[in-house]
Amino acid sequence: MNINSVASATLVAVWYDETSETLQLEFRSHAVYRYFGVPGSVYAALLAAPSKGRYFNGAIRAHFPHFLVSKSDAGQRGES
């Protein structure tokens, strides 16, 4: 699994597993989501995008099945 810290106002870290085409994203809110069936080209484009949040919203968010892995302390700070 490839793990990358990213410079982003939205994301903290990105994990990707080529074999299962699974993308895991940790957001600044500390929420962690896992997305399934994500092609390697989408992962590469996310890493290369000047605005990772904008790319996520346009190309990943509503396009792949996903689930919340962990919400951590985001709710305690009033974030969602």
TORVO-868335 format. One record per residue: residue number from 1; z, y, x of N, C-alpha, C in turn; residue in one letter. Coordinates in Angstrom, 3 decimals. Example, Ala and Ser with C-alpha at 12.3 -4.5 7.8 and 13.67 -1.06 7.14 Angstrom:
2
+-----+----------+----------+----------+----------+----------+----------+----------+----------+----------+------+
: pos :       nw :       nv :       nu :      caw :      cav :      cau :       cw :       cv :       cu : code :
+-----+----------+----------+----------+----------+----------+----------+----------+----------+----------+------+
:   1 :    7.800 :   -5.690 :   13.190 :    7.800 :   -4.500 :   12.300 :    7.800 :   -3.300 :   13.200 :    a :
:   2 :    7.080 :   -2.250 :   12.850 :    7.140 :   -1.060 :   13.670 :    7.870 :    0.030 :   12.900 :    s :
+-----+----------+----------+----------+----------+----------+----------+----------+----------+----------+------+
END
This chain:
80
+-----+----------+----------+----------+----------+----------+----------+----------+----------+----------+------+
: pos :       nw :       nv :       nu :      caw :      cav :      cau :       cw :       cv :       cu : code :
+-----+----------+----------+----------+----------+----------+----------+----------+----------+----------+------+
:   1 :    0.000 :   -1.176 :    0.853 :    0.000 :    0.000 :    0.000 :    0.000 :    1.232 :    0.894 :    m :
:   2 :   -0.906 :    2.158 :    0.613 :   -0.986 :    3.413 :    1.353 :   -0.047 :    4.439 :    0.717 :    n :
:   3 :    0.811 :    5.064 :    1.518 :    1.747 :    6.081 :    1.045 :    1.442 :    7.383 :    1.773 :    i :
:   4 :    1.304 :    8.462 :    0.997 :    1.011 :    9.762 :    1.585 :    1.899 :   10.834 :    0.976 :    n :
:   5 :    2.557 :   11.622 :    1.818 :    3.199 :   12.844 :    1.361 :    2.081 :   13.858 :    1.212 :    s :
:   6 :    2.163 :   14.692 :    0.179 :    1.092 :   15.655 :   -0.057 :    1.645 :   17.064 :   -0.199 :    v :
:   7 :    0.829 :   18.026 :    0.223 :    1.162 :   19.438 :    0.044 :    0.618 :   19.844 :   -1.319 :    a :
:   8 :    1.517 :   19.994 :   -2.279 :    1.094 :   20.271 :   -3.646 :    2.233 :   20.922 :   -4.412 :    s :
:   9 :    1.890 :   21.791 :   -5.331 :    2.892 :   22.395 :   -6.212 :    3.320 :   21.404 :   -7.295 :    a :
:  10 :    2.533 :   20.353 :   -7.501 :    2.778 :   19.385 :   -8.564 :    3.324 :   18.058 :   -8.053 :    t :
:  11 :    2.746 :   17.563 :   -6.964 :    3.073 :   16.228 :   -6.464 :    3.840 :   16.278 :   -5.152 :    l :
:  12 :    4.663 :   15.242 :   -4.934 :    5.400 :   15.080 :   -3.682 :    4.764 :   13.987 :   -2.837 :    v :
:  13 :    4.449 :   12.852 :   -3.488 :    3.927 :   11.700 :   -2.763 :    2.963 :   10.914 :   -3.633 :    a :
:  14 :    2.039 :   10.226 :   -2.947 :    1.013 :    9.422 :   -3.596 :    0.998 :    8.057 :   -2.912 :    v :
:  15 :    1.066 :    6.993 :   -3.693 :    0.959 :    5.622 :   -3.185 :   -0.284 :    5.008 :   -3.807 :    w :
:  16 :   -0.992 :    4.187 :   -3.039 :   -2.164 :    3.515 :   -3.594 :   -2.272 :    2.117 :   -3.029 :    y :
:  17 :   -2.532 :    1.160 :   -3.919 :   -2.764 :   -0.227 :   -3.520 :   -4.207 :   -0.579 :   -3.863 :    d :
:  18 :   -5.018 :   -0.794 :   -2.829 :   -6.443 :   -1.079 :   -3.011 :   -6.697 :   -2.371 :   -3.765 :    e :
:  19 :   -5.923 :   -3.386 :   -3.471 :   -6.136 :   -4.695 :   -4.078 :   -5.980 :   -4.659 :   -5.592 :    t :
:  20 :   -4.935 :   -4.009 :   -6.076 :   -4.686 :   -3.958 :   -7.518 :   -5.187 :   -2.679 :   -8.168 :    s :
:  21 :   -5.745 :   -1.766 :   -7.360 :   -6.185 :   -0.445 :   -7.844 :   -5.077 :    0.258 :   -8.625 :    e :
:  22 :   -3.894 :    0.248 :   -8.018 :   -2.726 :    0.877 :   -8.624 :   -2.377 :    2.147 :   -7.857 :    t :
:  23 :   -2.244 :    3.231 :   -8.601 :   -1.892 :    4.530 :   -8.042 :   -0.514 :    4.915 :   -8.559 :    l :
:  24 :    0.373 :    5.273 :   -7.659 :    1.708 :    5.715 :   -8.069 :    1.903 :    7.139 :   -7.573 :    q :
:  25 :    2.366 :    8.008 :   -8.462 :    2.532 :    9.417 :   -8.148 :    3.975 :    9.848 :   -8.358 :    l :
:  26 :    4.533 :   10.536 :   -7.367 :    5.847 :   11.145 :   -7.535 :    5.635 :   12.644 :   -7.688 :    e :
:  27 :    6.147 :   13.167 :   -8.794 :    5.991 :   14.578 :   -9.111 :    7.183 :   15.386 :   -8.599 :    f :
:  28 :    7.013 :   16.680 :   -8.499 :    8.096 :   17.568 :   -8.057 :    9.302 :   17.464 :   -8.986 :    r :
:  29 :    9.080 :   17.081 :  -10.224 :   10.170 :   16.905 :  -11.197 :   10.975 :   15.641 :  -10.906 :    s :
:  30 :   10.546 :   14.857 :   -9.921 :   11.126 :   13.566 :   -9.521 :   10.704 :   12.423 :  -10.421 :    h :
:  31 :    9.874 :   12.698 :  -11.425 :    9.328 :   11.619 :  -12.244 :    8.306 :   10.857 :  -11.405 :    a :
:  32 :    8.286 :    9.534 :  -11.571 :    7.333 :    8.674 :  -10.863 :    6.547 :    7.904 :  -11.918 :    v :
:  33 :    5.216 :    8.025 :  -11.860 :    4.334 :    7.322 :  -12.784 :    3.419 :    6.393 :  -12.017 :    y :
:  34 :    3.081 :    5.264 :  -12.647 :    2.160 :    4.303 :  -12.058 :    0.921 :    4.222 :  -12.961 :    r :
:  35 :   -0.265 :    4.334 :  -12.352 :   -1.548 :    4.305 :  -13.056 :   -2.329 :    3.083 :  -12.611 :    y :
:  36 :   -3.019 :    2.432 :  -13.556 :   -3.696 :    1.166 :  -13.296 :   -5.207 :    1.296 :  -13.430 :    f :
:  37 :   -5.925 :    0.501 :  -12.628 :   -7.382 :    0.483 :  -12.690 :   -8.013 :    1.728 :  -12.084 :    g :
:  38 :   -7.318 :    2.341 :  -11.141 :   -7.805 :    3.571 :  -10.510 :   -8.683 :    3.202 :   -9.303 :    v :
:  39 :   -9.961 :    3.562 :   -9.343 :  -10.831 :    3.243 :   -8.206 :  -10.397 :    3.971 :   -6.935 :    p :
:  40 :  -10.710 :    3.383 :   -5.802 :  -10.392 :    3.997 :   -4.520 :  -11.005 :    5.382 :   -4.370 :    g :
:  41 :  -12.166 :    5.596 :   -4.979 :  -12.828 :    6.899 :   -4.893 :  -12.011 :    7.990 :   -5.583 :    s :
:  42 :  -11.309 :    7.649 :   -6.653 :  -10.457 :    8.619 :   -7.355 :   -9.245 :    8.948 :   -6.487 :    v :
:  43 :   -8.666 :    7.938 :   -5.884 :   -7.545 :    8.144 :   -4.960 :   -7.961 :    9.053 :   -3.806 :    y :
:  44 :   -9.110 :    8.766 :   -3.190 :   -9.601 :    9.574 :   -2.071 :   -9.873 :   11.009 :   -2.502 :    a :
:  45 :  -10.452 :   11.180 :   -3.687 :  -10.736 :   12.523 :   -4.192 :   -9.445 :   13.295 :   -4.468 :    a :
:  46 :   -8.412 :   12.603 :   -4.947 :   -7.113 :   13.251 :   -5.166 :   -6.562 :   13.777 :   -3.849 :    l :
:  47 :   -6.592 :   12.952 :   -2.815 :   -6.071 :   13.379 :   -1.523 :   -6.872 :   14.547 :   -0.944 :    l :
:  48 :   -8.166 :   14.588 :   -1.217 :   -9.035 :   15.633 :   -0.674 :   -9.057 :   16.907 :   -1.522 :    a :
:  49 :   -8.566 :   16.828 :   -2.738 :   -8.651 :   17.969 :   -3.659 :   -7.825 :   19.161 :   -3.172 :    a :
:  50 :   -8.395 :   20.377 :   -3.241 :   -7.634 :   21.567 :   -2.851 :   -6.437 :   21.796 :   -3.774 :    p :
:  51 :   -6.594 :   21.450 :   -5.072 :   -5.491 :   21.521 :   -6.024 :   -5.268 :   20.126 :   -6.584 :    s :
:  52 :   -4.249 :   19.462 :   -6.081 :   -3.977 :   18.099 :   -6.520 :   -3.557 :   18.047 :   -7.981 :    k :
:  53 :   -2.805 :   19.041 :   -8.426 :   -2.399 :   19.101 :   -9.829 :   -3.589 :   19.256 :  -10.756 :    g :
:  54 :   -4.525 :   20.114 :  -10.397 :   -5.726 :   20.312 :  -11.215 :   -6.563 :   19.031 :  -11.235 :    r :
:  55 :   -6.712 :   18.388 :  -10.084 :   -7.482 :   17.134 :  -10.039 :   -6.789 :   16.065 :  -10.887 :    y :
:  56 :   -5.478 :   15.950 :  -10.748 :   -4.726 :   14.977 :  -11.544 :   -4.965 :   15.200 :  -13.034 :    f :
:  57 :   -4.842 :   16.449 :  -13.480 :   -5.006 :   16.755 :  -14.908 :   -6.412 :   16.457 :  -15.410 :    n :
:  58 :   -7.427 :   16.698 :  -14.591 :   -8.797 :   16.511 :  -15.034 :   -9.354 :   15.116 :  -14.869 :    g :
:  59 :   -8.849 :   14.365 :  -13.887 :   -9.488 :   13.085 :  -13.562 :   -8.591 :   11.857 :  -13.684 :    a :
:  60 :   -7.280 :   12.062 :  -13.823 :   -6.376 :   10.906 :  -13.827 :   -5.520 :   10.850 :  -15.085 :    i :
:  61 :   -4.877 :   11.931 :  -15.414 :   -3.831 :   11.973 :  -16.438 :   -4.165 :   11.186 :  -17.709 :    r :
:  62 :   -5.237 :   11.494 :  -18.377 :   -5.554 :   10.841 :  -19.657 :   -6.635 :    9.771 :  -19.517 :    a :
:  63 :   -6.945 :    9.378 :  -18.289 :   -8.068 :    8.482 :  -18.073 :   -7.687 :    7.054 :  -17.693 :    h :
:  64 :   -6.433 :    6.824 :  -17.355 :   -6.021 :    5.490 :  -16.910 :   -4.722 :    5.086 :  -17.590 :    f :
:  65 :   -4.559 :    3.793 :  -17.907 :   -3.283 :    3.332 :  -18.453 :   -2.173 :    3.576 :  -17.435 :    p :
:  66 :   -1.006 :    3.929 :  -17.928 :    0.098 :    4.264 :  -17.023 :    1.435 :    4.023 :  -17.693 :    h :
:  67 :    2.494 :    4.063 :  -16.878 :    3.844 :    4.050 :  -17.423 :    4.775 :    4.804 :  -16.482 :    f :
:  68 :    5.867 :    5.256 :  -17.052 :    6.900 :    5.970 :  -16.303 :    7.737 :    4.951 :  -15.553 :    l :
:  69 :    7.777 :    5.059 :  -14.231 :    8.562 :    4.152 :  -13.400 :    9.994 :    4.646 :  -13.326 :    v :
:  70 :   10.162 :    5.953 :  -13.073 :   11.487 :    6.531 :  -12.898 :   11.444 :    8.003 :  -13.219 :    s :
:  71 :   12.451 :    8.479 :  -13.917 :   12.535 :    9.903 :  -14.210 :   13.558 :   10.576 :  -13.319 :    k :
:  72 :   14.396 :    9.822 :  -12.621 :   15.384 :   10.334 :  -11.697 :   16.267 :   11.372 :  -12.370 :    s :
:  73 :   16.484 :   12.515 :  -11.689 :   17.378 :   13.527 :  -12.244 :   16.621 :   14.668 :  -12.920 :    d :
:  74 :   15.335 :   14.499 :  -13.219 :   14.534 :   15.576 :  -13.791 :   15.133 :   16.100 :  -15.095 :    a :
:  75 :   15.598 :   15.196 :  -15.943 :   16.169 :   15.599 :  -17.223 :   17.441 :   16.417 :  -17.062 :    g :
:  76 :   18.195 :   16.182 :  -16.007 :   19.438 :   16.905 :  -15.773 :   19.181 :   18.368 :  -15.432 :    q :
:  77 :   17.963 :   18.659 :  -14.938 :   17.647 :   20.032 :  -14.575 :   16.840 :   20.715 :  -15.666 :    r :
:  78 :   16.688 :   20.049 :  -16.816 :   15.935 :   20.625 :  -17.903 :   14.433 :   20.492 :  -17.764 :    g :
:  79 :   13.959 :   19.616 :  -16.882 :   12.528 :   19.409 :  -16.697 :   12.087 :   18.204 :  -17.499 :    e :
:  80 :   10.806 :   18.152 :  -17.805 :   10.264 :   16.966 :  -18.466 :    8.845 :   16.731 :  -18.060 :    s :
+-----+----------+----------+----------+----------+----------+----------+----------+----------+----------+------+
END
